[in-house]
Structure formats: structure tokens, C-alpha cells
Amino acid sequence: MHILVTGASGRIGRYVVKELLSAGHNVTSVDVLPAEEGNLPRFLRVDLTDAGEVYQALATAKAEAVVHMGAWANAGVVPDTRTYGDNVQGTFNIFQACADLGIQRIVSASSAQVYGFAKALPVYVPVDEAHPLRPANCYALSKVVGEQAADYFFDRFGMTILSFRLMGIRTPTQLDAEIDQLAHAPDGGTSLLWTRTDARDAAVACRLAVEVESVASGPYNITGSRVVLSHPTTALIERYFGDETEVRDALPGHVSPMSCIKAEAAFGYQPQYVWSMSQKHLESG
């Protein structure tokens, strides 16, 4: 399959490209930043806010599907007006160009920041895709709008757009230090529910979502399968959330408070790199 990956130089995008290539797909990588030498095959430097560049990149790639990871990756990297404006414009340009060119399958990076856990505790756990959205910054707001745009293109053009609510994505080399930091200060882990996701697992989720024959358009939680600390999940919930968060279903052992059941049922997502204080995975080739 011919697949275009936006944000291919980024933390997740580079692993998506590697995963797709290893599965035998023909990949075109695009990013506004220059590629690291030798890191990305068939690379195009593309500004996603320029509709003409987006159309030409898709046409050049002969794209049959798109994995859209390109965006300012958080608030505070650039001024808020640019974070919001560029992310929304870039996402709309991708969706519109795909609609016009007949490309029906898109995996688009949303974010678990749409739930607003940096400012407010979960209303309930496990957190599923029906949880209220409470964007707390311009980045999260841009991701909510991206999901709404996906709904629009599904309704109008029948496109299948999977909005991945990605949480705690880290490269393998980043995870040890983050787990050690959480072990010393668990109170600092509430916004990501003490859960981290290996970028390689996020990349596999992207591949599975473009490869599956039939899948529903809409949001999907993508995160690690367990909390990384040695404390059981229920103990963490009781200590740091208390009565403010409703526990709707059992959270046995160290299972993550964020549910990925929908993604598992839809396209078989199951994290393979399950990081914890006692179990660690080194970067592989």
C-alpha cells in the first residue's frame, strides 16, 4: 500500500515510518522540519498549512492512505495562535485533499489532552472515548476541532478517519528516566494516569488501523496497557482521585485507568512494550 506519513521526523512519526516499511508498504515521509540524514526514505519537506503543497505531496506519493502525525506537538512550542491555527489548518488541508483525491483511510493524531486531566480529575475510570472533553489549552482545543473535522468528512464524504487519542507517548530512550521520576513523585503522574506508551506500540497501532479491511470512523484511545508504578491502580485512584472520580469498572492489578478496549476490538491494538519499574525494554535496531 502507498502511504503518506506527515510529521515523519517527529517522536511518533519516525517509528510509524519504520513500522510501515518493515511491513512492506511504500512510504512517503513529509515534515516541515528537515529529515535527519538517512533516517527517512522518500522525504518531502511540506508545510501542511499550504494546501497546494499538501495536494502535490499526496499526488506524488500516489497515496492510498495517510497517517497524519504532523502538528505542533504541544502548547508553548510556538505562540498559541500559531499552535491552534497551524494544527487546525494543516489537519483540514489533509482531510480536504484526501477527499478530493479519493483517499478514504486516514489515521489522525488527536491527543488524550482533549480529556483535560492536567486541569481536572477524570469524571470516571476506566476512561473510555465517551468521557467528556475538556480541552485546557490551545493544543488540546486544536485536537478537539480536528476530531470534529473528521466527523464532518465522514458525514459528507464517507471517509474513514480514526482519531487517535494518544497518551504518554515516549521513545524507548526516554522512558527509564520518566519512570524513575514518577517513582519518586507519584503525585506528578495524575495528568497521564501514571501510564506511558512506547512509541513503537503507537506505530503498530497506526499500521494496524490502515491495514484492517473495515473499521469504524471515530476516536480511539491509544496508550500503554498498565500503570508503570509498583502501586496497584486502585490504590493510586483512591489516594490521588478519591471520591471525585467514579470507578465504574474494576481496575485489577496494574491495568491503566485509560481504556483501549475499543482499539483492541476494532483493529487488534495490544501494546507489546509494557514498561514498568521492574520491566524495561531497550531500544532495538
N, C-alpha and C positions, 0 to 999 in steps of 0.2 A: 504494500500500500504506500502511496505517496503522501507523506505527512509533513506539514509545516509546523514548526515549533517556534513560538515567539518567546522572548525572554530567555533565549537559549544560552546566554552567558551567565545567567543568574544561578542562585543557590539551588533551585529545583530544576531549572531548565537544562542545565548541563547533564544532570542524571537522567532526565527524560530522553534527551538525545541519545545517550549511551544505551539506555534500555531499549529504545525503539530500533536502533541499529543492530543490537545483539539479537533481536527477534527477526531480523531480515527485512525491515522496512526501509524504504527510500526516504531519507530525511533531509529537509532543507531547514537550516537554522537561521533565525533572524533575531537581531537585537539592535538597540540604539547604541550600545557600547561595542567597541571593537572586540573581536574574538581573541582569546589567548591563542598564540601560535600553535597550530597542530591540535587544538582542543576540539574544534567543531568542523565537520565536513560541510561542504556546500553552504558557505555562510554568506548572508546578505546583511549589510548594515541598513536597517529600516527604522524610520521614525513612524510609529504606529498612529500618531496624530495626523499624519499626512495620508489622506485617503488614496491618492494616486500611487504612493509607494506600496501601500498595503495591497492594492489590486495587482500591481505588477509582480510583487513577491509571490502572491498566491498563484498567479498565472505561470510564472517562471517555474515554480515548484510542481506544477500540474497537480496541485493538492487535491486529495480525496477526503482528507480530514485535517483538523487543526487542533493542536494543543496550545492553548493561549495562556502563557505564564507571564507575558510581558506587562510590567506595570512598575510604578514607584512602589517599593515593597513595604512601605510603612509611612506613617505621618512623620514629618520632621526631616526628611531627606532633602526635600525642596519646599518652598513656601506652600502653604495649604491650598491656595487657589490653583497651583500647578498640580499638586498631588491629585486633587479631585478632578480638575479639568482634563488633564492628560489621561488619567486612568479611564474616565468615562468615555472620552472621545476615542481613545485607542480601542477600547472594547467594542464600541458601536461600529467603528470602521471595520473591524474584523468581522463582526456579525453581518453587516450590510454587504460587504464584499463577498462573503461566503454565500449569502442568499442570492446575490446577483449571478454568481458563478456556478451555482448549483451544488455547493458543498454542504452536505447535510449533517455531518457529525463534528461537533466541537466539544472539547473539554476545556472549560474556562476556569481559571483560578479565582475563586472567591476567597473568603477567609473566615475563620471562626471568630474573628473580631466583630463580625456582624452581631454576635450574641451579647457583646458588651461586658464581658466578665472582668475587664480591667477597672470598671467603674461600679458594677453591681453584681451581686451574687447570682448564681443560677436560680431561676424560678423553681426548677425541679431537676432531678437527676434520675436516671441517665438522661443526658441532653440529646434529644433527637432533633430532626430537621424541622419539627413543628414548634420548637421553642421560640418565644418572642424574640424579635430582632431589636437591638437597642444600640445602634452604632454610636460610639463615644468619641470618634474623631473623623477627620476628613477622609482618611484612608478607608475606614470601615464604611463610611457613607457611600464612597465610590463603589465599594463592592456590593452594597445593597442595590444600588442603581444598576450595576452590571447584571445582577440576578433578575431584576425587573425587565431589563432589556432582553435577556434570554427568554423570559416568558413571552414578551412581545413577538420575538422572532419565531418562537414555537407556534404561537397562535396564528400569526399571519402567513408564515411560510412552511409550517410543518417541520421545521428543523429540530434536530435532537441536540440540545445543548445541556451538558452536565456541568453544573456549577459546583466546583469542589470547595467546600468549606474546610480549608486546610488549617491545621492547628499544630503549633510547636515543631515545625519542620526544621531540622538541623542536618548539616553534613556530618558524616561519621566522626570527623576530627574535632567537631565542636561539642560532642555530647558528653564526653567524660567530665569536662570542666563544669558543664551545666548541672550534671547530676551531683557532683561534689558540692556545688554551691547550694543546690536545693536541700541536700542532706544537712547542711549547717543552718539553713534558714527556710524551713518548710513553709512559713507564712508568706514567703515571696513567690510561692508556686500556685496561688489560687487562680490567677487570671488564665493560666494554661492548664488548670485542673491537674497539676503535678504530672502531666503527660508530655512526652516528647515523641517525635516521629522522625525516623531515619529517612533522609531524602531519597534513598534507594527504594523504600517502600512506596513513597509518594509517586515515584517514577513508574513503578509497576502498576499502580492504580490507574495512572494515565494510559498506559499501554492497554490494560485490560478494557478500559472504557471505550477506546477507539476500536478495539478488535471485536468486542462482543456483537453478535449479529443484531440483536434487538434489545433496546434499553429505553427506559422512560426518561424524558427530559425533566430537569429539575435539580434541586440542591442535594448534595451528598456530603455528609461528614467524612473527612479523611484525617485520621490521626493514629497514634500508636494504640496498642491494644491494652496497655496496663499503665498504672502509675509507676514512676521509676523509683520511688522511695520504698523502704522496707516496711513502712506502716501500711496496714490494710486500708483499703479505700474507705470503708465505712467509718473507720476511726478518724481519717482525715476530714471527711464530710462533717462528722459530729463536732469535731474540735474547731474547725475554721468556718463552717457554714451554719451550724446549729439548726435552730427551728426556722430560720429564714428560707431554707431550701427544702422543698418537699422531696422525699425519697419515694419514688413511685414503684420502682422495681428493685429487686435485690442486686447488690453490687458485691458479689463474692470475691474473696481474696484480694487481688490487686488489680482487678479489672478497671479500665479507665471510666471515669464518670461521663465521658462523651461517647455516645453510641455510634458505631459504624455498621450496624446491622443492615441498614438499607443498602449500603455499598456492597456488602458481602453478598446479599441476596441478588442484587442487580447484575454484578459483574465479577463476583468472586474475590473481592478485596480481603486479604488476610495478611497483616504485617508479618514479615519474616524476621526482621531485625528488632527483636524485643529487648530494648535496653532497660537496664535496672542497675541498682547499686551493686548487685552481685554478678550480673551477666552483661558482658560488654562485647562489642563487635568491632574489629579493626577495619580500617579502610581496605578495600580489595581492589586489585588491578584495574 
